[in-house]
Amino acid sequence: MHVKFEEGARAELFEAALRYDQQQLGLGDAFGQAVERAVGKAAADPSRFPIVIAGVKRCRVTRFPYCIYFQVTGDVLYVVAVAHHSRQPEYWKDRLS
């Protein structure tokens, strides 16, 4: 399965990694790797994750208070958001196509 990040999701990933690196050197890399593992789990078996809204599924990121929100179309997994748990829910809905 191919993985594509929506522009806003990619920006969220990089911004969060930068913030974590500012807190502790190397923590941003650890965050990026945790997101990569979560995306890999989602791509390997998207059916195991719950639908949260309009065909969008959620996968939690281990060790960090983040989730990835994604949709699957054919053989492509689209990451819609890399969202912190304390953000306003569903702020990313306008990104859906």
PEZIQUI-V515350 format. One record per residue. N is the residue number from 0. OMEGA is omega in whole degrees, 0 to 359 (none if undefined). Layout:
n=N omega=OMEGA
n=N omega=OMEGA
//
This chain:
n=0 omega=178
n=1 omega=179
n=2 omega=176
n=3 omega=177
n=4 omega=170
n=5 omega=184
n=6 omega=180
n=7 omega=179
n=8 omega=178
n=9 omega=179
n=10 omega=178
n=11 omega=179
n=12 omega=182
n=13 omega=180
n=14 omega=180
n=15 omega=179
n=16 omega=178
n=17 omega=178
n=18 omega=179
n=19 omega=178
n=20 omega=177
n=21 omega=177
n=22 omega=182
n=23 omega=181
n=24 omega=180
n=25 omega=181
n=26 omega=176
n=27 omega=176
n=28 omega=178
n=29 omega=178
n=30 omega=179
n=31 omega=178
n=32 omega=178
n=33 omega=176
n=34 omega=179
n=35 omega=178
n=36 omega=179
n=37 omega=178
n=38 omega=178
n=39 omega=177
n=40 omega=181
n=41 omega=181
n=42 omega=182
n=43 omega=182
n=44 omega=183
n=45 omega=183
n=46 omega=182
n=47 omega=183
n=48 omega=184
n=49 omega=172
n=50 omega=180
n=51 omega=178
n=52 omega=172
n=53 omega=178
n=54 omega=178
n=55 omega=181
n=56 omega=182
n=57 omega=174
n=58 omega=180
n=59 omega=177
n=60 omega=181
n=61 omega=174
n=62 omega=183
n=63 omega=182
n=64 omega=182
n=65 omega=172
n=66 omega=167
n=67 omega=175
n=68 omega=187
n=69 omega=173
n=70 omega=177
n=71 omega=175
n=72 omega=183
n=73 omega=179
n=74 omega=180
n=75 omega=173
n=76 omega=179
n=77 omega=175
n=78 omega=184
n=79 omega=182
n=80 omega=168
n=81 omega=195
n=82 omega=174
n=83 omega=183
n=84 omega=184
n=85 omega=176
n=86 omega=177
n=87 omega=182
n=88 omega=172
n=89 omega=177
n=90 omega=186
n=91 omega=185
n=92 omega=181
n=93 omega=178
n=94 omega=184
n=95 omega=179
n=96 omega=none
//
